Each structure stands twice: as structure tokens, then as C-alpha cells.
Amino acid sequence: MAEHVPPTGLPTDAELWRGVEATVRNVLLPALSDDWARAAAVQLVGLARYAQRRPADPTGDRAAELAAALDSLGHNALVAAHWRGDDVVDVADVLAAVAAVLVAAVDDDGADGDEVRAVLRPIAVRHLDEELAVTGPLVAAFRGQLDE
């Protein structure tokens, strides 16, 4: 399927990144003999590929899902100690509360810890898995390897 061309005729972000990737991979990389310069060029190819395929930033949606889970656990003593949903003003506050609650649950062998591990932890793990699926291919590039 053809990519949508903006009415201005300007190249899309994907087209720009494909151009960067192709130029670094096919022109610059073959001309580099210095190992460190080659490693940097491979990393740039990896970043260009990542930029082409990364989805819209899911952070806001993820924070909203985590905040809703914390709200649903408001009766839980571990959550109550770290979460006051009406005071939350940004994503960092939500993530800080989630981290604090998960840390507190590690040493709690009671029902509160069990509930946090059953409700909040799977959401956080899923978010991490989703992020790794998108960013994982960068690992090879940052080891100096192209995935072709």
C-alpha cells in the first residue's frame, strides 16, 4: 500500500528516516575502517530503524492504566501509603507511586502484598514487555551488529 503523501509534498518522517538509514548503511558504513566509527554508524542505522517503526508514545495511556489500578487498590495499606490519586499531577507521580508500592509489596507476605502482586505487578510487567518489543532491536545495534 502506498504511503500517504502530505498535501505539501514534503517527505514524511518515515521517508526521512529511511533516507538516513540507507545513506549511513550503504554509503558511510562501507567507507569506514575505524572500528569505533563503524560501531557508531551501526548504532545510527539502528536508531534510524527504531525511529521508523516506533509507535506513538504510550506513556500517557500506560500511566492512566496504572493510576486506575492504584485507585482500585485504594483500600490496600501498601497503596494507601504511597498513592493519593487526587494529588497526582503528572506521569512521574504515577510511576513513582507504582514503584514505591511494588517495592513495598516485595517484603509483604500478607494479603496486601499478594493483592499488589496480583493486580499491579502484571500491568507493569506487560508495559515493560511491550516496551522491550519495540526497543529490543536496538540491543544488537548498540553491540555493533546489523540485523540483516
Backbone bond lengths (Angstrom), bond angles and torsions (degrees), N, CA, C in turn:
res aa  C-N    CA-C-N  psi(-1)  N-CA   C-N-CA  omega(-1)  CA-C   N-CA-C  phi
1 M - - - 1.448 - - 1.527 107.97 -
2 A 1.315 116.94 137.37 1.461 121.81 -179.74 1.521 110.17 -72.26
3 E 1.328 114.30 142.28 1.459 119.93 178.32 1.523 109.06 -74.39
4 H 1.316 115.79 143.53 1.457 121.09 179.23 1.521 109.85 -63.59
5 V 1.321 117.38 129.23 1.458 121.97 178.05 1.516 108.13 -98.74
6 P 1.329 117.06 122.91 1.464 119.16 179.62 1.518 110.79 -60.96
7 P 1.323 117.03 151.94 1.464 120.33 -177.83 1.526 113.09 -59.88
8 T 1.317 117.72 -23.52 1.464 120.41 -179.37 1.514 112.66 -75.57
9 G 1.330 117.57 -16.80 1.446 120.94 -176.55 1.522 112.60 81.98
10 L 1.320 117.67 0.86 1.457 120.98 178.06 1.524 110.02 -70.38
11 P 1.314 117.01 147.52 1.466 117.91 177.68 1.528 110.64 -66.37
12 T 1.313 115.00 149.34 1.468 120.38 177.31 1.519 109.12 -76.31
13 D 1.328 115.69 166.81 1.467 119.77 175.47 1.523 110.57 -58.56
14 A 1.334 117.02 -42.16 1.468 120.72 -179.82 1.526 110.79 -61.07
15 E 1.312 117.20 -41.90 1.469 120.24 178.37 1.521 111.26 -64.49
16 L 1.309 117.05 -40.96 1.468 120.14 178.17 1.524 110.90 -62.60
17 W 1.327 117.10 -45.79 1.462 120.21 -179.44 1.520 111.73 -66.76
18 R 1.346 117.71 -36.46 1.472 119.63 175.96 1.521 110.15 -62.22
19 G 1.330 116.87 -38.24 1.462 120.69 177.58 1.517 112.38 -65.22
20 V 1.312 116.71 -42.11 1.467 120.80 177.39 1.525 109.66 -62.89
21 E 1.333 116.22 -48.08 1.462 119.94 -179.43 1.526 110.94 -58.40
22 A 1.316 117.07 -49.87 1.460 120.77 -177.26 1.532 111.56 -62.85
23 T 1.308 117.12 -40.69 1.468 120.09 -179.18 1.523 111.15 -66.26
24 V 1.317 116.92 -46.86 1.468 119.36 -179.54 1.528 110.13 -65.83
25 R 1.332 116.79 -45.33 1.472 121.11 -176.90 1.529 112.40 -68.13
26 N 1.332 117.28 -45.38 1.463 120.50 -170.66 1.522 114.72 -95.22
27 V 1.340 118.30 -21.33 1.460 120.76 -177.29 1.528 111.15 -110.58
28 L 1.324 116.81 -55.85 1.461 119.83 -174.75 1.528 112.70 -74.38
29 L 1.312 117.63 -49.23 1.457 121.20 -174.63 1.537 112.93 -56.61
30 P 1.333 118.82 -47.35 1.468 118.43 179.26 1.535 113.50 -63.54
31 A 1.320 117.44 -23.43 1.463 120.70 -177.28 1.526 113.05 -88.09
32 L 1.325 117.38 -5.83 1.463 121.00 -175.94 1.525 110.74 -94.86
33 S 1.324 115.94 128.59 1.465 119.70 176.77 1.528 111.45 -107.60
34 D 1.318 117.10 -21.21 1.458 121.27 179.00 1.526 109.38 -72.16
35 D 1.334 116.32 127.59 1.469 120.97 -176.14 1.527 112.44 -59.76
36 W 1.325 117.52 -42.06 1.463 120.76 -179.00 1.527 110.92 -68.28
37 A 1.311 117.94 -38.61 1.468 121.11 177.77 1.522 110.02 -66.50
38 R 1.329 117.53 -39.29 1.473 121.08 177.15 1.525 110.47 -63.94
39 A 1.330 116.58 -43.36 1.471 120.01 179.17 1.527 110.10 -61.21
40 A 1.327 116.70 -42.05 1.472 120.34 178.81 1.523 110.54 -64.71
41 A 1.330 117.49 -39.59 1.463 120.63 179.21 1.526 110.91 -65.66
42 V 1.323 117.19 -40.77 1.468 120.69 177.40 1.531 109.52 -62.56
43 Q 1.319 117.43 -41.25 1.459 120.64 177.50 1.524 110.83 -61.64
44 L 1.323 117.25 -39.74 1.471 120.09 177.80 1.526 111.37 -65.04
45 V 1.326 117.36 -38.18 1.473 120.30 175.78 1.529 109.03 -62.19
46 G 1.320 116.70 -44.56 1.467 120.18 178.64 1.517 112.40 -61.05
47 L 1.329 116.55 -42.34 1.471 120.10 178.26 1.525 111.63 -65.50
48 A 1.320 116.99 -39.24 1.469 120.09 178.49 1.531 110.50 -64.48
49 R 1.329 116.62 -40.49 1.471 119.93 177.37 1.526 110.53 -64.52
50 Y 1.317 116.29 -42.84 1.459 120.86 178.27 1.528 110.31 -60.12
51 A 1.316 117.12 -45.54 1.465 121.09 -178.91 1.523 111.66 -60.84
52 Q 1.326 117.31 -32.14 1.462 120.95 -179.55 1.524 112.73 -72.60
53 R 1.327 117.50 -32.43 1.467 119.25 -171.79 1.522 114.96 -109.16
54 R 1.322 116.86 -7.06 1.463 117.09 -176.42 1.522 110.23 -68.50
55 P 1.307 115.25 141.34 1.470 119.18 179.34 1.529 110.46 -79.81
56 A 1.306 115.23 176.72 1.468 119.98 173.92 1.525 108.34 -58.83
57 D 1.304 116.42 150.73 1.461 121.71 -177.34 1.530 110.05 -61.98
58 P 1.335 117.54 117.65 1.462 121.19 -177.94 1.535 113.45 -89.25
59 T 1.318 118.07 4.22 1.466 120.77 -172.02 1.523 112.63 -57.50
60 G 1.305 118.02 -45.09 1.463 120.53 -179.63 1.515 112.60 -61.37
61 D 1.325 116.45 -45.57 1.465 120.54 178.77 1.523 111.10 -65.12
62 R 1.323 116.25 -39.94 1.463 119.51 179.62 1.526 110.50 -65.89
63 A 1.326 116.58 -42.58 1.464 120.34 179.23 1.529 110.16 -62.95
64 A 1.321 117.44 -39.63 1.468 120.62 178.25 1.528 110.58 -63.85
65 E 1.333 117.38 -40.39 1.463 120.54 178.22 1.528 110.70 -65.21
66 L 1.317 116.68 -42.29 1.465 120.39 178.58 1.525 111.42 -66.23
67 A 1.338 116.56 -40.93 1.473 120.10 178.02 1.523 110.50 -61.86
68 A 1.330 116.82 -41.21 1.465 120.41 178.24 1.529 110.81 -63.32
69 A 1.332 116.19 -39.69 1.470 119.12 178.05 1.527 110.32 -65.55
70 L 1.330 116.93 -42.00 1.467 119.53 177.38 1.525 110.34 -62.65
71 D 1.321 116.60 -42.34 1.471 119.98 177.63 1.530 110.98 -58.92
72 S 1.327 116.08 -41.32 1.470 119.80 -179.18 1.528 111.99 -67.96
73 L 1.328 115.78 -19.86 1.467 121.10 179.44 1.527 111.79 -102.75
74 G 1.314 117.20 18.81 1.460 121.41 -176.34 1.512 114.24 -56.82
75 H 1.319 118.05 -26.39 1.459 122.88 178.57 1.530 112.38 -75.87
76 N 1.312 116.96 -15.96 1.461 123.29 -176.58 1.526 108.99 -76.97
77 A 1.338 117.64 129.52 1.468 121.80 -176.70 1.524 112.30 -61.57
78 L 1.324 117.78 -36.29 1.468 120.20 179.44 1.527 110.88 -65.96
79 V 1.306 115.73 -40.55 1.465 120.57 179.16 1.518 110.12 -70.65
80 A 1.316 117.07 -45.39 1.468 121.31 -178.49 1.529 112.07 -58.38
81 A 1.329 116.35 -30.34 1.462 120.16 -179.62 1.527 112.72 -72.14
82 H 1.327 117.00 -18.64 1.474 120.23 -173.68 1.528 114.28 -127.74
83 W 1.319 117.69 -3.52 1.468 119.32 -171.89 1.520 111.32 -134.20
84 R 1.305 113.72 124.34 1.462 121.33 171.48 1.527 105.50 -133.28
85 G 1.297 115.24 88.18 1.455 121.87 -172.58 1.508 115.38 -50.24
86 D 1.318 117.79 -34.33 1.464 119.38 -177.96 1.528 112.46 -72.70
87 D 1.335 118.26 -14.21 1.467 122.22 178.62 1.526 112.36 -93.47
88 V 1.330 117.52 -7.57 1.462 120.76 -174.33 1.523 110.50 -73.22
89 V 1.319 114.72 128.86 1.458 119.07 -179.17 1.519 113.01 -116.64
90 D 1.321 118.47 -20.42 1.460 118.31 179.36 1.529 112.35 -152.23
91 V 1.318 114.39 174.19 1.461 121.94 -177.15 1.525 111.12 -58.30
92 A 1.320 116.93 -40.12 1.470 120.09 -178.61 1.523 111.37 -58.52
93 D 1.333 116.93 -36.92 1.468 120.09 178.47 1.532 111.03 -65.32
94 V 1.316 116.09 -41.48 1.471 120.06 179.30 1.527 109.49 -64.32
95 L 1.326 116.68 -48.40 1.456 119.99 -177.61 1.525 111.94 -64.70
96 A 1.322 117.01 -37.35 1.469 120.30 177.12 1.518 110.63 -64.12
97 A 1.316 117.52 -41.37 1.467 120.99 178.74 1.523 110.47 -65.66
98 V 1.326 117.23 -43.83 1.465 120.52 178.99 1.522 109.93 -59.75
99 A 1.317 116.66 -46.28 1.464 120.20 179.66 1.529 110.99 -59.91
100 A 1.320 116.33 -46.42 1.471 120.11 -178.60 1.524 111.70 -63.44
101 V 1.315 117.04 -41.10 1.465 120.85 179.94 1.532 110.47 -67.06
102 L 1.327 117.05 -42.88 1.462 119.61 179.17 1.525 111.48 -64.73
103 V 1.312 116.96 -39.43 1.467 120.28 176.90 1.529 110.17 -63.69
104 A 1.312 116.82 -44.53 1.463 120.60 179.71 1.530 111.22 -61.86
105 A 1.323 116.78 -33.49 1.468 120.86 -177.82 1.523 112.54 -72.35
106 V 1.329 116.93 -21.86 1.464 119.71 -178.05 1.522 111.08 -57.80
107 D 1.319 117.20 -43.82 1.464 121.07 -176.24 1.523 113.88 -96.92
108 D 1.318 117.28 7.54 1.463 120.29 -178.97 1.523 109.15 -101.29
109 D 1.318 115.52 111.42 1.467 120.88 -179.10 1.522 113.17 -89.62
110 G 1.332 116.71 2.69 1.461 120.17 -176.47 1.511 112.82 -91.71
111 A 1.310 114.15 -168.63 1.469 121.71 -177.66 1.529 111.82 -63.29
112 D 1.348 118.05 -35.47 1.458 119.88 179.97 1.523 111.27 -63.96
113 G 1.328 116.19 -45.89 1.462 119.91 177.52 1.513 111.81 -62.54
114 D 1.329 115.89 -42.76 1.468 120.22 178.80 1.527 111.02 -60.34
115 E 1.329 116.10 -41.78 1.461 120.02 -178.31 1.531 110.85 -66.18
116 V 1.314 116.95 -42.79 1.473 120.06 178.15 1.523 109.88 -62.34
117 R 1.320 116.91 -43.57 1.472 120.21 179.85 1.523 111.80 -65.91
118 A 1.326 116.92 -31.14 1.466 120.54 -178.74 1.522 112.98 -82.31
119 V 1.321 117.93 -30.54 1.465 120.94 -173.77 1.528 112.40 -104.09
120 L 1.323 117.00 -53.43 1.468 120.97 -172.03 1.526 112.85 -82.79
121 R 1.313 116.69 -43.73 1.465 119.84 -176.27 1.530 112.91 -58.78
122 P 1.343 120.70 -44.51 1.477 119.37 -179.97 1.535 113.02 -60.84
123 I 1.312 117.27 -32.51 1.471 119.62 178.14 1.522 109.45 -68.06
124 A 1.331 116.07 -46.61 1.467 119.81 179.89 1.526 110.97 -62.66
125 V 1.319 117.84 -42.17 1.467 121.24 178.89 1.526 110.68 -64.08
126 R 1.331 117.28 -41.69 1.474 120.20 177.87 1.523 110.55 -61.44
127 H 1.336 117.12 -43.19 1.464 120.21 178.29 1.533 110.62 -60.82
128 L 1.316 116.83 -42.09 1.466 120.16 178.45 1.527 111.06 -65.10
129 D 1.317 117.05 -41.72 1.467 120.57 177.65 1.527 111.41 -61.97
130 E 1.332 116.34 -42.03 1.467 120.23 178.24 1.525 110.40 -62.49
131 E 1.321 116.51 -42.15 1.468 120.50 -179.77 1.527 110.51 -66.59
132 L 1.315 117.39 -40.72 1.457 121.30 178.89 1.522 111.47 -64.11
133 A 1.317 117.59 -35.96 1.465 120.55 178.30 1.528 110.92 -61.61
134 V 1.320 116.65 -33.15 1.466 121.10 -179.36 1.528 111.37 -83.86
135 T 1.316 116.74 -42.75 1.467 120.26 -174.00 1.531 113.71 -93.36
136 G 1.311 117.79 -15.23 1.462 121.61 -177.50 1.515 115.29 -52.13
137 P 1.331 118.95 -40.90 1.460 118.98 179.52 1.533 114.09 -61.35
138 L 1.324 117.83 -16.31 1.461 120.06 176.77 1.527 112.09 -68.62
139 V 1.332 117.19 -22.96 1.463 120.55 -176.98 1.524 110.59 -59.21
140 A 1.325 117.17 -47.99 1.469 120.12 179.91 1.526 110.74 -61.21
141 A 1.320 116.52 -44.05 1.463 119.42 -179.50 1.522 111.59 -61.65
142 F 1.314 116.64 -38.83 1.464 119.26 -179.39 1.531 111.95 -79.25
143 R 1.327 116.20 -4.16 1.466 121.11 168.82 1.524 110.35 -97.88
144 G 1.334 116.29 2.78 1.456 120.85 178.47 1.508 114.25 85.64
145 Q 1.349 117.14 20.55 1.461 120.98 -177.44 1.512 111.18 -118.79
146 L 1.324 116.47 133.73 1.462 121.69 171.42 1.516 108.35 -89.42
147 D 1.306 116.96 146.50 1.478 120.61 -176.71 1.515 112.65 -91.46
148 E 1.324 117.23 33.55 1.459 118.90 178.63 1.499 111.23 -110.27
